[in-house]
Structure formats: structure tokens, C-alpha cells
Amino acid sequence: MPLRLIFMGTPDFAVPTLIELAARGHDIAAVYTRAPRPAGRGMDMQITPVEREARRLALPVFTPKTLKDAAAQEVFAAHQADAAVVVAYGLLLPKPVLDAPRLGCFNVHASLLPRWRGAAPINRAVMAGDRETGVTIMRMDEGLDTGAMAMTDRIPIGSDMTAGELHDALSRLGADLMARALAAAERGSLSLTPQPEAGVTYAAKISKNETRIDWGKPWAEVHNHIRGLSPFPGAWLEVDGVRVKALRSTKGEGNGLPGTVLDDRLTIACGSGSVRLTQVQRAGKQPMSADEFLRGTPVKAGFRLA
């Protein structure tokens, strides 16, 4: 028998789960998402990807600024949901909200908990050079990603895989895993396991002051930094005073003074070894291959990047 659900999510990452639950025939009583915000050059009000999909599915949408006040909590409880599904929602869920659904609130978290609790688990896993990650379905409590685990599934992280590619793979995996977890909940067979105390790490939000490339680090760390921030917010360098995002890279050949261009293929020396940039993006322009970039901006061997 389908469950009566509240769906809570905001970005693109959450959309596959909403689509999957609707396709499985669950009764989605309400969709909660962040309120529209001004964006773009014209600063027009833009709805979230989740609201866009909810409208397409003709589902009721709620955009409270907070869930901490009694009125919002009463509205939430009035949906009389069996469970709430939370995917990158962006607002704190206080205890009255967590306790309102009959089965509780279940979260799709993009890591193998307890590793990478927090805001940026996908970026941090790639930046750290992790070889695998995954998705955890967690029954939420009041802590920061500390709830008991219902299901996990793993995925390898390729050596040149970007955070964007991993994001897309994990969003699909999370949708399937949540559907399986709710099917088990329907049968009354969903078991919960407390998170282990060992292995806890935190995935802090990416700050602007850590996006510039530090060529003094070993090539593998530079490479992981580039792919871990691709496509957004983007690791960057400066060429003749112009900011350029490095979107893709691979292991280069040769060594040299950190920040020195080693050839005519955009291979750049690091603290040890080198990386070759394969895709870049000038400020305000579309992504382009290194070859395209070099046709418009000649960067010769021996050029030193700041």
C-alpha cells in the first residue's frame, strides 16, 4: 500500500527522488522547498528545481521561511503523513516537525555516513581523493546528520571524475535507494542501525577563499581540488589578470617550478609532478577545451602563473 508522504527538497539533486516517489505511486501530500529568490542578471525571482518539478506533477507546494514557529508546525502536522522524505532541503527541522510523521523523517545523504556529515559531502569526498562514496538513507534526529541508518549503497569515484559527475550519479542512486527504503517501511521490515562513533568526518561548506588553485601542492592534491570543485564553484587561476576556472584536469608529464607552464598543452608544474588542464572556462564564457582556450589565449611554455 502506498505511503502518504511529505517531500522536502530544493536543488537539482533532490528532483530524481521526487520523480521516483511519484512514479512509485506514493501519495505526496505536500512538497516543501525554499521560497523563490532573485537570480540572474535581471535578478528575477526564480523558483527552485524541486518546485518546478512539483508544479509539473500538480503537487501542492509550501515555501515557509522557517519551521520553528507553531503555525508552520501545525500546518506540517495537518498533512498527516506517514513519513517525510528530505533531500537537500536547506532548513532546520525542529523536533515537533521530526516527530510529526508516523514513521519519521528520512533523509537522502550523499555519503557513507558517518564520513562526510554536513553541507558539502560530494565536493569533500572528491577533494580528499576518496576512491568510493555512496548514499545513506537516514532516519533524521536533531543532530547534524547523526540519525540512525536505514540503507546504504556504494559507488566508485573514478580518478578523473568531477564533483558534478558524482552529483548526478548519487542523485539517481539516492532516488532508487529511498524508494527501496520506503518499500521496506511499507512492509514493516525497515531496520535502523545507529551510526558508528568511529570514522566521523565533516564536510564543511565550500568557502570562496579555498577555491584558488595552490600550485605548490602535489599534483594529485591539485587535481583533486580541481575536479572536486567542478563545475561549481570552480577552482580557478589567473592568466594575465583574467580569472579562468579549471574544470577538468589529468596527470601531466614533467616537473618544474610550481605554477610554471611546461608545454603548449597547458601542463602546469605543481609542488611535485604536474597537472594538464583539459577543460577551462573564462569568466562570463562557456566551458571550452584547453585547445580552444589556447587558440584565443596563447600561453607558452615557461609562462608563470601566479
N, C-alpha and C positions, 0 to 999 in steps of 0.2 A: 504493500500500500504506500503510495507517495507520501512524503512528509510535507508539512506546511512550514515554509522557510521564510526567513528574512535574509536578504543578501546585502552585504555591506562591503563596498569596494570603490575604488576611484580610478586608477590608471589603466593603461592598456593591459598590464599584467593580469588584472582581475577579470577581463572580459571573457576569455575562454571558459572560465569556471561558471560564470553566469549562463553562457550559452549551453554548456554541457548539462547543467542542472535543469534548465528549462526543457532541453531535449529529452531528458530522462523522465519528464512528466511530473516533476515536483511542483507543488502549489507554492509559487513565490508570492507571498502576501504583500511584500514591500521591498523596495530597493533603496538602500541608504547610500548616499555618496556626498562628496564635498560640493558646496554651493558653487555656481558659476563664478569665474574670476576673469578680470580683464587680461587679455594676452594679445600678442602680435603687435605690429607697428601701429595699428589703429586702436589698440587697447580695447577691442570689442569684448563683450562678455562671452566667454566660451564655456560650454558645459563639459563635464568630464566624459572620457570614453565610456565609462560604465553607464552614465545617464543616457548617452546616445544609444547604447545598445538596449537599455531598458525601455526607452521610448519605442524603438523598433519592435520590441516584443510586447508592447502595450502593457507594461507593468507600472504600477504606481511608484512614484519617486519621492523620496523625502531628503531634504538637504539641511538638516539642523546645523547651526553653528557650534553647538555643544550638546552633549548628552548628560551633562551634570545636573541640570535643573529638573525639578519634579515633573513639570509639564511634559518635557520631552520623554521622560522615563515612562510616564503614563501612556503616552501615545505608542511607545515601543511595546509596552506590555499588552496593550489592547489588540495587537496583531495576533496574539495567542498562538505564537509559533511553536512548533516542535523543536526547532533549532535555528540558530543564526549562523550563517556562513560568512566569514570575514576574510577578505583578501586585499591587503594593502589599502585599508580604508583611510587611515590618517587621523582619526580622532580617538581619544582615550575612551575606553568602555568602562564606566564605573560599575561597582558591584551590583546595584539594582538592575542594570542592563544585562550583565553577565548571568545573573540568576533568573531573568525573566523567561527565556525559552525552556521548555520542559526538559530537553536533553542537554541544554547548554549552548555555548558559542564555540564554534570550531573554526580554526584559522589555517589557511594555507601559508606556510612559511618556507621561503626559498633557501633552505639549508638543511643539513643533517644536524638537528639540534642534539646537544647544546652548543655545537660550534656555530659561530656567527649569529648569535642573537642580535637583534637591533635593526637599524634602519637600512643598511646597505649590504646585505649578505651576498648578493651576486657579485657586486664590484669587489668586495673584500676577498672573496674566495679566489677570484682570478688574480687580483693584485698580489695575493700571498703565494701564488703558484700552486694552489691545491690541484691535485690530479683528479679529484672527483668531488661532487657535491650531490645535492638532491632536494627533495621536498619532504617536509614533515607536516602531517595533519595533527594539530594540537588542540586539545580542549582548553580554552583560554581561562586564565585566572588573572588576578590583579597585578602580577609581576610583569616584567619585560620579557616576553617570550619564554616564560618559565612553566607553562602549563604541561599537563600530562600528555604523552604522545599516543596517538591512536594508530597511525600508519606512517611508514616512510618508504621512499623509493629513491634509488640512486641513479646518477648519470655521470659518465666520464667527462672531464674537461680537457679538450684537445690542446696541444701545445701552442697552437696559434689562435685558438678560439677567443672571440671577443665577448665582453660582458653582454653586448646586445644579442649575440647569437645564443648565449647561455640563457638570457632572459626569456627568449622566445621558446626555447626547449623546455625550460622549467615551467612556464605558464601553461603549456599543453600538458605536461606531466602532472602539474598540480590540479588541473581540471579533472583529469581521469582519476587521480588518487582521491580527491574529495568525493567524487561520485561513488567510488568503491566504499569509502568510509561511511557515507550516508546509507548505502545499501546494507551494510553490516548493522548500522544503527537501526534501520527498519526491522531487521530480523532479530534484533536484540542480542547480537553477537559481537558488538564492537567492544574490544578490550582496551583499557588505558594503562600505560606504563609511565611511572614517574621518570623525569629526565635524570640521567646520572649527574652526580656532582662533579665528576672529573671531566676535563675537556671543554670547559666553558670558555668561549671567546666572544668578544663583542664587535659588531660591525658598525662602527660609528658612521654617521652621515658624512658624505664626501664634502670637504671644505675647499673653497677656492684656492687657498694658499698651498694646497698639496697637488695641484693639477699641473704645474710647470714641470717639465722633464729635467731631471738632475742627471746629466751625462757622466757625473763622477761615480755613479753606482755601477755595479757589474752589469753586463749586457742582459742577463736573464731578468734582473730586477727592473731594468728599464723597459724591456719587452713586456713583462707582466703589468707594469704600470700603464703602458700604452694600451694594451688590449683590455685591461681592467676598467679603463675609463672611456672605452669606445662603445657606442658613438657619443654618449653624453656622460659627464660634461665635457670630456675630451682632454687628453693630455696634450700639452702644447709646447712649441718652441718659437723662437723669433728668427726671422730671416730679413735682414736689412730693416729692422724695426717693425716688420709686419708679423702679426701673430698668425701662426699656422698650427692647426690641430693635426696630430699624428693619429690616424685611425687604425692603421694596420702596420705590423712590422714582422720581421722574422730574423733569425740569427744571421749576422753578417760575417764577412771574411776580413781578417786583418785586425791590427791594433794600432793605437796612436794616442795622442794627447786627447783626453776626454773633450767631446764636443767638436772634434775635427772631422770634416768630410773626407772620406778616404778614397772615393772614386766618383764616377759620373752616374752612379745608380742610387744615390742618396744613402750610402752606407756611412754610418756615423760612429766614431770611436766612443767607447764607454770607459768606465774605470778599469774594467778588464773585458777584453773582447769588443764586439761591436754589434749594432743592430742595423738592419736595412729597412728603411721605411718603404712600404709598398702602396699605401693609400694615405692621402693627406687632404686637408680642407682649409683653404684660405678663409679668413674672416669674411662672412657675407656671401660666400660662394658655395657651390655644390661639391661634395666629395669627388676626388679625382685620383687617378693612379699617379704614382711617383713620376712615371714617364711624362704624363700630361703636364704635371706641375713643373718639371724641369724644362719643358719646351717654352713655358712662359716666364720662368724664373730660373735662369741658369745659376746653378750652384756648383762651382768647380771643386775638384779635389784640393785640399789644403785650406778651404774656407773654414773659419772657426765660428761655431755657434756659441752664443752667449749662454 
